[in-house]
Amino acid sequence: MLSRDHRSTAAERVAYRESAADFQGHSVSVRQMMTQRPGLRAAAGGEAMEAVATDFTAVLDLLGGDRQAVAAGLRARVPPGAAGGLRAVGLRRLPSFTGVVFSSASRRPGR
């Protein structure tokens, strides 16, 4: 179990980068988002941007994976492996938002 104030370590980030199959692809997407949304850069809180980008990359990797497998692993409390700590830190770094959220998705005809 990770402590509430856990921050990813350099060793965790290296282990994740070496083990994640699509690290480069997700990393490019995260860096583009961080460029477009400066508020995400504020999540650094004095830490290196590389650490923040890697934490967010682990979150994107989690969200882009098999949803059923992710949910089953979370429910079973399977040890998270190299990416687990980074994912937890990345999720905590995401800015909170209150208010109404609109989706840009369109409805299918007949629904």
N, CA, C and O atoms as a Tinker XYZ file with bonds, in Angstrom:
   444  protein
     1  N      0.851000   -1.170000    0.000000    73     2
     2  CA     0.000000    0.000000    0.000000    64     1     3
     3  C      0.900000    1.238000    0.000000    63     2     4     5
     4  O      1.842000    1.340000    0.785000    81     3
     5  N      0.593000    2.154000   -0.880000    73     3     6
     6  CA     1.373000    3.390000   -0.971000    64     5     7
     7  C      0.865000    4.408000    0.038000    63     6     8     9
     8  O     -0.328000    4.464000    0.336000    81     7
     9  N      1.779000    5.206000    0.556000    73     7    10
    10  CA     1.366000    6.260000    1.474000    64     9    11
    11  C      0.671000    7.368000    0.691000    63    10    12    13
    12  O      0.857000    7.501000   -0.518000    81    11
    13  N     -0.112000    8.140000    1.379000    73    11    14
    14  CA    -0.887000    9.201000    0.740000    64    13    15
    15  C      0.010000   10.248000    0.078000    63    14    16    17
    16  O     -0.370000   10.833000   -0.936000    81    15
    17  N      1.181000   10.486000    0.636000    73    15    18
    18  CA     2.075000   11.512000    0.092000    64    17    19
    19  C      3.190000   10.920000   -0.780000    63    18    20    21
    20  O      4.206000   11.573000   -1.018000    81    19
    21  N      2.999000    9.697000   -1.248000    73    19    22
    22  CA     4.011000    9.036000   -2.086000    64    21    23
    23  C      4.249000    9.830000   -3.365000    63    22    24    25
    24  O      3.301000   10.286000   -4.004000    81    23
    25  N      5.498000    9.990000   -3.732000    73    23    26
    26  CA     5.897000   10.577000   -5.009000    64    25    27
    27  C      6.721000    9.529000   -5.742000    63    26    28    29
    28  O      7.469000    8.772000   -5.122000    81    27
    29  N      6.586000    9.487000   -7.047000    73    27    30
    30  CA     7.337000    8.496000   -7.815000    64    29    31
    31  C      8.836000    8.780000   -7.691000    63    30    32    33
    32  O      9.274000    9.929000   -7.655000    81    31
    33  N      9.589000    7.709000   -7.628000    73    31    34
    34  CA    11.042000    7.833000   -7.524000    64    33    35
    35  C     11.661000    7.660000   -8.903000    63    34    36    37
    36  O     11.018000    7.173000   -9.834000    81    35
    37  N     12.902000    8.062000   -9.016000    73    35    38
    38  CA    13.612000    7.904000  -10.289000    64    37    39
    39  C     13.674000    6.426000  -10.678000    63    38    40    41
    40  O     13.535000    6.092000  -11.855000    81    39
    41  N     13.881000    5.542000   -9.704000    73    39    42
    42  CA    13.954000    4.106000   -9.987000    64    41    43
    43  C     12.611000    3.583000  -10.505000    63    42    44    45
    44  O     12.587000    2.769000  -11.428000    81    43
    45  N     11.497000    4.037000   -9.928000    73    43    46
    46  CA    10.173000    3.624000  -10.409000    64    45    47
    47  C      9.939000    4.100000  -11.839000    63    46    48    49
    48  O      9.399000    3.365000  -12.666000    81    47
    49  N     10.349000    5.333000  -12.122000    73    47    50
    50  CA    10.141000    5.866000  -13.470000    64    49    51
    51  C     10.971000    5.110000  -14.496000    63    50    52    53
    52  O     10.490000    4.833000  -15.594000    81    51
    53  N     12.203000    4.775000  -14.158000    73    51    54
    54  CA    13.057000    4.015000  -15.075000    64    53    55
    55  C     12.463000    2.619000  -15.308000    63    54    56    57
    56  O     12.409000    2.144000  -16.442000    81    55
    57  N     12.022000    1.974000  -14.232000    73    55    58
    58  CA    11.435000    0.632000  -14.362000    64    57    59
    59  C     10.185000    0.675000  -15.237000    63    58    60    61
    60  O      9.965000   -0.214000  -16.060000    81    59
    61  N      9.374000    1.706000  -15.055000    73    59    62
    62  CA     8.170000    1.825000  -15.880000    64    61    63
    63  C      8.533000    2.056000  -17.343000    63    62    64    65
    64  O      7.989000    1.394000  -18.227000    81    63
    65  N      9.444000    2.987000  -17.605000    73    63    66
    66  CA     9.825000    3.279000  -18.997000    64    65    67
    67  C     10.363000    2.039000  -19.690000    63    66    68    69
    68  O     10.124000    1.844000  -20.882000    81    67
    69  N     11.086000    1.198000  -18.959000    73    67    70
    70  CA    11.673000   -0.001000  -19.556000    64    69    71
    71  C     10.653000   -1.125000  -19.743000    63    70    72    73
    72  O     10.839000   -1.999000  -20.589000    81    71
    73  N      9.568000   -1.100000  -18.949000    73    71    74
    74  CA     8.613000   -2.209000  -19.019000    64    73    75
    75  C      7.346000   -1.893000  -19.815000    63    74    76    77
    76  O      6.666000   -2.815000  -20.264000    81    75
    77  N      7.021000   -0.637000  -19.995000    73    75    78
    78  CA     5.782000   -0.273000  -20.690000    64    77    79
    79  C      5.944000   -0.455000  -22.192000    63    78    80    81
    80  O      6.877000    0.069000  -22.800000    81    79
    81  N      5.033000   -1.196000  -22.770000    73    79    82
    82  CA     5.118000   -1.504000  -24.198000    64    81    83
    83  C      4.941000   -0.259000  -25.071000    63    82    84    85
    84  O      5.621000   -0.121000  -26.088000    81    83
    85  N      4.049000    0.636000  -24.693000    73    83    86
    86  CA     3.747000    1.804000  -25.526000    64    85    87
    87  C      4.144000    3.109000  -24.842000    63    86    88    89
    88  O      3.462000    4.124000  -24.984000    81    87
    89  N      5.248000    3.076000  -24.100000    73    87    90
    90  CA     5.665000    4.276000  -23.373000    64    89    91
    91  C      5.877000    5.459000  -24.309000    63    90    92    93
    92  O      5.406000    6.561000  -24.026000    81    91
    93  N      6.576000    5.247000  -25.415000    73    91    94
    94  CA     6.894000    6.358000  -26.315000    64    93    95
    95  C      5.634000    7.000000  -26.890000    63    94    96    97
    96  O      5.525000    8.226000  -26.926000    81    95
    97  N      4.694000    6.191000  -27.334000    73    95    98
    98  CA     3.456000    6.726000  -27.904000    64    97    99
    99  C      2.652000    7.514000  -26.890000    63    98   100   101
   100  O      2.174000    8.609000  -27.185000    81    99
   101  N      2.501000    6.960000  -25.689000    73    99   102
   102  CA     1.758000    7.664000  -24.648000    64   101   103
   103  C      2.502000    8.916000  -24.194000    63   102   104   105
   104  O      1.883000    9.936000  -23.889000    81   103
   105  N      3.813000    8.838000  -24.152000    73   103   106
   106  CA     4.620000    9.976000  -23.719000    64   105   107
   107  C      4.458000   11.168000  -24.659000    63   106   108   109
   108  O      4.375000   12.311000  -24.210000    81   107
   109  N      4.413000   10.903000  -25.952000    73   107   110
   110  CA     4.210000   11.981000  -26.933000    64   109   111
   111  C      2.853000   12.643000  -26.699000    63   110   112   113
   112  O      2.749000   13.870000  -26.714000    81   111
   113  N      1.815000   11.838000  -26.485000    73   111   114
   114  CA     0.478000   12.386000  -26.235000    64   113   115
   115  C      0.449000   13.234000  -24.971000    63   114   116   117
   116  O     -0.156000   14.306000  -24.952000    81   115
   117  N      1.097000   12.758000  -23.921000    73   115   118
   118  CA     1.123000   13.498000  -22.655000    64   117   119
   119  C      1.853000   14.824000  -22.824000    63   118   120   121
   120  O      1.392000   15.853000  -22.331000    81   119
   121  N      2.970000   14.808000  -23.505000    73   119   122
   122  CA     3.727000   16.059000  -23.684000    64   121   123
   123  C      2.942000   17.065000  -24.529000    63   122   124   125
   124  O      3.026000   18.269000  -24.290000    81   123
   125  N      2.191000   16.587000  -25.500000    73   123   126
   126  CA     1.338000   17.490000  -26.283000    64   125   127
   127  C      0.244000   18.087000  -25.403000    63   126   128   129
   128  O     -0.036000   19.283000  -25.486000    81   127
   129  N     -0.376000   17.260000  -24.560000    73   127   130
   130  CA    -1.408000   17.767000  -23.654000    64   129   131
   131  C     -0.836000   18.787000  -22.680000    63   130   132   133
   132  O     -1.475000   19.798000  -22.387000    81   131
   133  N      0.363000   18.526000  -22.181000    73   131   134
   134  CA     0.978000   19.445000  -21.226000    64   133   135
   135  C      1.325000   20.776000  -21.891000    63   134   136   137
   136  O      1.313000   21.820000  -21.239000    81   135
   137  N      1.631000   20.738000  -23.172000    73   135   138
   138  CA     1.901000   21.969000  -23.906000    64   137   139
   139  C      0.609000   22.756000  -24.122000    63   138   140   141
   140  O      0.599000   23.982000  -24.004000    81   139
   141  N     -0.456000   22.066000  -24.431000    73   139   142
   142  CA    -1.743000   22.711000  -24.711000    64   141   143
   143  C     -2.474000   23.163000  -23.449000    63   142   144   145
   144  O     -3.270000   24.100000  -23.491000    81   143
   145  N     -2.204000   22.499000  -22.334000    73   143   146
   146  CA    -2.909000   22.805000  -21.078000    64   145   147
   147  C     -1.890000   23.110000  -19.983000    63   146   148   149
   148  O     -1.451000   22.206000  -19.272000    81   147
   149  N     -1.520000   24.368000  -19.850000    73   147   150
   150  CA    -0.492000   24.742000  -18.869000    64   149   151
   151  C     -0.846000   24.360000  -17.431000    63   150   152   153
   152  O      0.049000   24.200000  -16.602000    81   151
   153  N     -2.116000   24.213000  -17.129000    73   151   154
   154  CA    -2.520000   23.820000  -15.784000    64   153   155
   155  C     -1.957000   22.470000  -15.386000    63   154   156   157
   156  O     -1.724000   22.224000  -14.203000    81   155
   157  N     -1.732000   21.588000  -16.353000    73   155   158
   158  CA    -1.139000   20.293000  -16.047000    64   157   159
   159  C      0.318000   20.433000  -15.617000    63   158   160   161
   160  O      0.811000   19.649000  -14.806000    81   159
   161  N      0.998000   21.431000  -16.163000    73   159   162
   162  CA     2.393000   21.670000  -15.762000    64   161   163
   163  C      2.464000   22.158000  -14.326000    63   162   164   165
   164  O      3.458000   21.927000  -13.637000    81   163
   165  N      1.414000   22.832000  -13.871000    73   163   166
   166  CA     1.389000   23.332000  -12.498000    64   165   167
   167  C      1.366000   22.187000  -11.493000    63   166   168   169
   168  O      1.682000   22.382000  -10.320000    81   167
   169  N      0.994000   20.996000  -11.947000    73   167   170
   170  CA     0.947000   19.829000  -11.060000    64   169   171
   171  C      2.336000   19.403000  -10.605000    63   170   172   173
   172  O      2.466000   18.568000   -9.709000    81   171
   173  N      3.369000   19.963000  -11.208000    73   171   174
   174  CA     4.739000   19.578000  -10.862000    64   173   175
   175  C      5.067000   19.913000   -9.414000    63   174   176   177
   176  O      5.776000   19.155000   -8.752000    81   175
   177  N      4.572000   21.020000   -8.921000    73   175   178
   178  CA     4.827000   21.380000   -7.533000    64   177   179
   179  C      6.297000   21.405000   -7.184000    63   178   180   181
   180  O      6.685000   20.950000   -6.108000    81   179
   181  N      7.120000   21.927000   -8.072000    73   179   182
   182  CA     8.559000   22.014000   -7.811000    64   181   183
   183  C      9.358000   20.806000   -8.256000    63   182   184   185
   184  O     10.585000   20.813000   -8.168000    81   183
   185  N      8.685000   19.766000   -8.735000    73   183   186
   186  CA     9.396000   18.580000   -9.217000    64   185   187
   187  C      9.742000   18.742000  -10.691000    63   186   188   189
   188  O      9.212000   19.615000  -11.378000    81   187
   189  N     10.628000   17.897000  -11.154000    73   187   190
   190  CA    11.040000   17.942000  -12.557000    64   189   191
   191  C      9.866000   17.599000  -13.468000    63   190   192   193
   192  O      9.059000   16.726000  -13.147000    81   191
   193  N      9.774000   18.284000  -14.597000    73   191   194
   194  CA     8.694000   18.022000  -15.551000    64   193   195
   195  C      8.748000   16.592000  -16.079000    63   194   196   197
   196  O      7.716000   16.020000  -16.430000    81   195
   197  N      9.932000   16.019000  -16.135000    73   195   198
   198  CA    10.084000   14.632000  -16.590000    64   197   199
   199  C      9.317000   13.690000  -15.658000    63   198   200   201
   200  O      8.692000   12.735000  -16.118000    81   199
   201  N      9.363000   13.956000  -14.364000    73   199   202
   202  CA     8.652000   13.117000  -13.394000    64   201   203
   203  C      7.148000   13.233000  -13.597000    63   202   204   205
   204  O      6.435000   12.229000  -13.590000    81   203
   205  N      6.670000   14.456000  -13.777000    73   203   206
   206  CA     5.238000   14.684000  -13.984000    64   205   207
   207  C      4.780000   14.015000  -15.276000    63   206   208   209
   208  O      3.747000   13.346000  -15.301000    81   207
   209  N      5.543000   14.195000  -16.341000    73   207   210
   210  CA     5.174000   13.608000  -17.638000    64   209   211
   211  C      5.135000   12.082000  -17.550000    63   210   212   213
   212  O      4.245000   11.457000  -18.127000    81   211
   213  N      6.069000   11.484000  -16.848000    73   211   214
   214  CA     6.083000   10.028000  -16.724000    64   213   215
   215  C      4.899000    9.535000  -15.896000    63   214   216   217
   216  O      4.300000    8.509000  -16.217000    81   215
   217  N      4.561000   10.264000  -14.832000    73   215   218
   218  CA     3.392000    9.891000  -14.017000    64   217   219
   219  C      2.114000    9.962000  -14.848000    63   218   220   221
   220  O      1.283000    9.056000  -14.788000    81   219
   221  N      1.956000   11.032000  -15.623000    73   219   222
   222  CA     0.776000   11.163000  -16.471000    64   221   223
   223  C      0.765000   10.105000  -17.579000    63   222   224   225
   224  O     -0.300000    9.629000  -17.971000    81   223
   225  N      1.934000    9.743000  -18.076000    73   223   226
   226  CA     2.031000    8.697000  -19.096000    64   225   227
   227  C      1.534000    7.371000  -18.533000    63   226   228   229
   228  O      0.857000    6.618000  -19.232000    81   227
   229  N      1.860000    7.080000  -17.284000    73   227   230
   230  CA     1.389000    5.846000  -16.651000    64   229   231
   231  C     -0.131000    5.855000  -16.509000    63   230   232   233
   232  O     -0.776000    4.817000  -16.660000    81   231
   233  N     -0.707000    7.033000  -16.217000    73   231   234
   234  CA    -2.172000    7.141000  -16.124000    64   233   235
   235  C     -2.796000    6.887000  -17.497000    63   234   236   237
   236  O     -3.772000    6.146000  -17.611000    81   235
   237  N     -2.237000    7.498000  -18.530000    73   235   238
   238  CA    -2.761000    7.299000  -19.886000    64   237   239
   239  C     -2.649000    5.835000  -20.294000    63   238   240   241
   240  O     -3.545000    5.294000  -20.942000    81   239
   241  N     -1.555000    5.205000  -19.915000    73   239   242
   242  CA    -1.353000    3.785000  -20.186000    64   241   243
   243  C     -2.441000    2.958000  -19.501000    63   242   244   245
   244  O     -2.981000    2.024000  -20.093000    81   243
   245  N     -2.761000    3.303000  -18.258000    73   243   246
   246  CA    -3.817000    2.610000  -17.518000    64   245   247
   247  C     -5.169000    2.795000  -18.195000    63   246   248   249
   248  O     -5.905000    1.830000  -18.403000    81   247
   249  N     -5.490000    4.028000  -18.535000    73   247   250
   250  CA    -6.798000    4.325000  -19.119000    64   249   251
   251  C     -6.942000    3.789000  -20.533000    63   250   252   253
   252  O     -8.059000    3.554000  -20.995000    81   251
   253  N     -5.833000    3.592000  -21.224000    73   251   254
   254  CA    -5.882000    3.072000  -22.586000    64   253   255
   255  C     -5.873000    1.563000  -22.651000    63   254   256   257
   256  O     -5.966000    0.987000  -23.735000    81   255
   257  N     -5.762000    0.910000  -21.499000    73   255   258
   258  CA    -5.683000   -0.547000  -21.472000    64   257   259
   259  C     -7.045000   -1.214000  -21.474000    63   258   260   261
   260  O     -8.072000   -0.558000  -21.648000    81   259
   261  N     -7.042000   -2.503000  -21.283000    73   259   262
   262  CA    -8.262000   -3.299000  -21.223000    64   261   263
   263  C     -9.018000   -2.930000  -19.944000    63   262   264   265
   264  O     -8.558000   -3.224000  -18.840000    81   263
   265  N    -10.164000   -2.295000  -20.094000    73   263   266
   266  CA   -10.914000   -1.791000  -18.937000    64   265   267
   267  C    -11.324000   -2.904000  -17.980000    63   266   268   269
   268  O    -11.268000   -2.733000  -16.762000    81   267
   269  N    -11.729000   -4.030000  -18.523000    73   267   270
   270  CA   -12.167000   -5.129000  -17.658000    64   269   271
   271  C    -11.004000   -5.687000  -16.857000    63   270   272   273
   272  O    -11.162000   -6.005000  -15.678000    81   271
   273  N     -9.837000   -5.812000  -17.480000    73   271   274
   274  CA    -8.661000   -6.316000  -16.773000    64   273   275
   275  C     -8.207000   -5.333000  -15.699000    63   274   276   277
   276  O     -7.817000   -5.739000  -14.604000    81   275
   277  N     -8.260000   -4.041000  -16.016000    73   275   278
   278  CA    -7.889000   -3.014000  -15.039000    64   277   279
   279  C     -8.834000   -3.062000  -13.848000    63   278   280   281
   280  O     -8.391000   -3.060000  -12.699000    81   279
   281  N    -10.136000   -3.104000  -14.116000    73   279   282
   282  CA   -11.127000   -3.144000  -13.037000    64   281   283
   283  C    -10.961000   -4.400000  -12.185000    63   282   284   285
   284  O    -11.026000   -4.330000  -10.958000    81   283
   285  N    -10.747000   -5.541000  -12.826000    73   283   286
   286  CA   -10.570000   -6.792000  -12.081000    64   285   287
   287  C     -9.323000   -6.728000  -11.208000    63   286   288   289
   288  O     -9.342000   -7.187000  -10.067000    81   287
   289  N     -8.245000   -6.165000  -11.731000    73   287   290
   290  CA    -7.018000   -6.035000  -10.949000    64   289   291
   291  C     -7.186000   -5.115000   -9.757000    63   290   292   293
   292  O     -6.667000   -5.391000   -8.675000    81   291
   293  N     -7.916000   -4.013000   -9.953000    73   291   294
   294  CA    -8.163000   -3.091000   -8.845000    64   293   295
   295  C     -9.046000   -3.737000   -7.782000    63   294   296   297
   296  O     -8.800000   -3.580000   -6.586000    81   295
   297  N    -10.064000   -4.455000   -8.214000    73   295   298
   298  CA   -10.966000   -5.101000   -7.250000    64   297   299
   299  C    -10.253000   -6.192000   -6.464000    63   298   300   301
   300  O    -10.498000   -6.368000   -5.271000    81   299
   301  N     -9.368000   -6.925000   -7.139000    73   299   302
   302  CA    -8.657000   -8.023000   -6.492000    64   301   303
   303  C     -7.440000   -7.533000   -5.711000    63   302   304   305
   304  O     -6.764000   -8.311000   -5.038000    81   303
   305  N     -7.173000   -6.235000   -5.811000    73   303   306
   306  CA    -6.008000   -5.633000   -5.144000    64   305   307
   307  C     -4.706000   -6.323000   -5.542000    63   306   308   309
   308  O     -3.840000   -6.596000   -4.711000    81   307
   309  N     -4.600000   -6.593000   -6.827000    73   307   310
   310  CA    -3.383000   -7.185000   -7.376000    64   309   311
   311  C     -2.259000   -6.166000   -7.227000    63   310   312   313
   312  O     -2.463000   -4.987000   -7.518000    81   311
   313  N     -1.081000   -6.589000   -6.784000    73   311   314
   314  CA     0.029000   -5.635000   -6.685000    64   313   315
   315  C      0.250000   -4.939000   -8.026000    63   314   316   317
   316  O      0.298000   -5.599000   -9.064000    81   315
   317  N      0.385000   -3.622000   -8.014000    73   315   318
   318  CA     0.379000   -2.849000   -9.245000    64   317   319
   319  C      1.612000   -2.941000  -10.119000    63   318   320   321
   320  O      1.568000   -2.486000  -11.262000    81   319
   321  N      2.696000   -3.500000   -9.649000    73   319   322
   322  CA     3.895000   -3.589000  -10.466000    64   321   323
   323  C      4.590000   -2.245000  -10.600000    63   322   324   325
   324  O      4.348000   -1.331000   -9.812000    81   323
   325  N      5.451000   -2.129000  -11.598000    73   323   326
   326  CA     6.274000   -0.931000  -11.767000    64   325   327
   327  C      5.454000    0.325000  -11.988000    63   326   328   329
   328  O      5.851000    1.404000  -11.549000    81   327
   329  N      4.331000    0.209000  -12.654000    73   327   330
   330  CA     3.543000    1.390000  -12.997000    64   329   331
   331  C      2.586000    1.818000  -11.895000    63   330   332   333
   332  O      2.083000    2.941000  -11.933000    81   331
   333  N      2.320000    0.969000  -10.923000    73   331   334
   334  CA     1.308000    1.253000   -9.914000    64   333   335
   335  C      1.534000    2.541000   -9.145000    63   334   336   337
   336  O      0.617000    3.350000   -9.005000    81   335
   337  N      2.737000    2.736000   -8.649000    73   335   338
   338  CA     3.031000    3.950000   -7.904000    64   337   339
   339  C      2.917000    5.189000   -8.773000    63   338   340   341
   340  O      2.417000    6.224000   -8.332000    81   339
   341  N      3.383000    5.080000  -10.007000    73   339   342
   342  CA     3.305000    6.216000  -10.927000    64   341   343
   343  C      1.865000    6.547000  -11.257000    63   342   344   345
   344  O      1.500000    7.719000  -11.343000    81   343
   345  N      1.046000    5.528000  -11.442000    73   343   346
   346  CA    -0.363000    5.765000  -11.749000    64   345   347
   347  C     -1.062000    6.466000  -10.595000    63   346   348   349
   348  O     -1.844000    7.394000  -10.806000    81   347
   349  N     -0.779000    6.021000   -9.372000    73   347   350
   350  CA    -1.395000    6.648000   -8.197000    64   349   351
   351  C     -0.976000    8.106000   -8.090000    63   350   352   353
   352  O     -1.807000    8.978000   -7.838000    81   351
   353  N      0.304000    8.368000   -8.281000    73   351   354
   354  CA     0.809000    9.741000   -8.205000    64   353   355
   355  C      0.219000   10.574000   -9.346000    63   354   356   357
   356  O     -0.197000   11.713000   -9.131000    81   355
   357  N      0.182000   10.013000  -10.550000    73   355   358
   358  CA    -0.370000   10.730000  -11.693000    64   357   359
   359  C     -1.838000   11.077000  -11.503000    63   358   360   361
   360  O     -2.265000   12.177000  -11.853000    81   359
   361  N     -2.617000   10.147000  -10.950000    73   359   362
   362  CA    -4.024000   10.434000  -10.691000    64   361   363
   363  C     -4.182000   11.540000   -9.658000    63   362   364   365
   364  O     -5.069000   12.386000   -9.776000    81   363
   365  N     -3.320000   11.532000   -8.646000    73   363   366
   366  CA    -3.388000   12.608000   -7.639000    64   365   367
   367  C     -2.979000   13.947000   -8.223000    63   366   368   369
   368  O     -3.444000   14.989000   -7.761000    81   367
   369  N     -2.125000   13.940000   -9.223000    73   367   370
   370  CA    -1.662000   15.193000   -9.834000    64   369   371
   371  C     -2.726000   15.848000  -10.724000    63   370   372   373
   372  O     -2.677000   17.055000  -10.960000    81   371
   373  N     -3.668000   15.071000  -11.210000    73   371   374
   374  CA    -4.680000   15.634000  -12.100000    64   373   375
   375  C     -5.451000   16.738000  -11.381000    63   374   376   377
   376  O     -5.809000   16.592000  -10.212000    81   375
   377  N     -5.702000   17.833000  -12.078000    73   375   378
   378  CA    -6.436000   18.929000  -11.433000    64   377   379
   379  C     -7.882000   18.522000  -11.161000    63   378   380   381
   380  O     -8.495000   17.778000  -11.927000    81   379
   381  N     -8.399000   19.025000  -10.066000    73   379   382
   382  CA    -9.806000   18.749000   -9.766000    64   381   383
   383  C    -10.662000   19.730000  -10.548000    63   382   384   385
   384  O    -10.220000   20.821000  -10.906000    81   383
   385  N    -11.873000   19.325000  -10.799000    73   383   386
   386  CA   -12.780000   20.167000  -11.564000    64   385   387
   387  C    -14.161000   20.048000  -10.962000    63   386   388   389
   388  O    -14.654000   18.943000  -10.730000    81   387
   389  N    -14.774000   21.164000  -10.712000    73   387   390
   390  CA   -16.151000   21.151000  -10.241000    64   389   391
   391  C    -17.010000   21.878000  -11.258000    63   390   392   393
   392  O    -16.580000   22.863000  -11.858000    81   391
   393  N    -18.178000   21.407000  -11.440000    73   391   394
   394  CA   -19.080000   22.033000  -12.395000    64   393   395
   395  C    -19.552000   21.043000  -13.435000    63   394   396   397
   396  O    -19.264000   19.848000  -13.366000    81   395
   397  N    -20.268000   21.556000  -14.377000    73   395   398
   398  CA   -20.849000   20.750000  -15.433000    64   397   399
   399  C    -19.773000   20.412000  -16.461000    63   398   400   401
   400  O    -18.938000   21.251000  -16.795000    81   399
   401  N    -19.801000   19.192000  -16.952000    73   399   402
   402  CA   -18.869000   18.747000  -17.977000    64   401   403
   403  C    -19.683000   18.370000  -19.212000    63   402   404   405
   404  O    -20.644000   17.606000  -19.124000    81   403
   405  N    -19.295000   18.903000  -20.338000    73   403   406
   406  CA   -19.976000   18.597000  -21.597000    64   405   407
   407  C    -19.074000   17.739000  -22.452000    63   406   408   409
   408  O    -17.854000   17.903000  -22.462000    81   407
   409  N    -19.694000   16.819000  -23.171000    73   407   410
   410  CA   -18.951000   15.946000  -24.060000    64   409   411
   411  C    -19.101000   16.459000  -25.487000    63   410   412   413
   412  O    -20.156000   16.968000  -25.864000    81   411
   413  N    -18.061000   16.324000  -26.261000    73   411   414
   414  CA   -18.130000   16.749000  -27.659000    64   413   415
   415  C    -18.609000   15.616000  -28.560000    63   414   416   417
   416  O    -18.698000   15.787000  -29.775000    81   415
   417  N    -18.918000   14.457000  -27.970000    73   415   418
   418  CA   -19.393000   13.330000  -28.761000    64   417   419
   419  C    -20.806000   13.580000  -29.250000    63   418   420   421
   420  O    -21.625000   14.176000  -28.551000    81   419
   421  N    -21.074000   13.127000  -30.435000    73   419   422
   422  CA   -22.433000   13.295000  -30.969000    64   421   423
   423  C    -23.241000   12.029000  -30.715000    63   422   424   425
   424  O    -22.688000   10.933000  -30.620000    81   423
   425  N    -24.540000   12.193000  -30.607000    73   423   426
   426  CA   -25.420000   11.061000  -30.410000    64   425   427
   427  C    -25.651000   10.343000  -31.719000    63   426   428   429
   428  O    -25.649000   10.956000  -32.787000    81   427
   429  N    -25.846000    9.065000  -31.634000    73   427   430
   430  CA   -26.174000    8.296000  -32.826000    64   429   431
   431  C    -27.637000    8.511000  -33.171000    63   430   432   433
   432  O    -28.467000    8.654000  -32.273000    81   431
   433  N    -27.970000    8.538000  -34.459000    73   431   434
   434  CA   -29.379000    8.720000  -34.860000    64   433   435
   435  C    -30.262000    7.634000  -34.254000    63   434   436   437
   436  O    -29.871000    6.469000  -34.172000    81   435
   437  N    -31.446000    8.031000  -33.836000    73   435   438
   438  CA   -32.386000    7.077000  -33.280000    64   437   439
   439  C    -32.235000    6.842000  -31.808000    63   438   440   441
   440  O    -32.914000    5.977000  -31.256000    81   439
   441  N    -31.363000    7.584000  -31.142000    73   439   442
   442  CA   -31.164000    7.397000  -29.701000    64   441   443
   443  C    -31.451000    8.648000  -28.957000    63   442   444
   444  O    -31.336000    8.678000  -27.732000    81   443
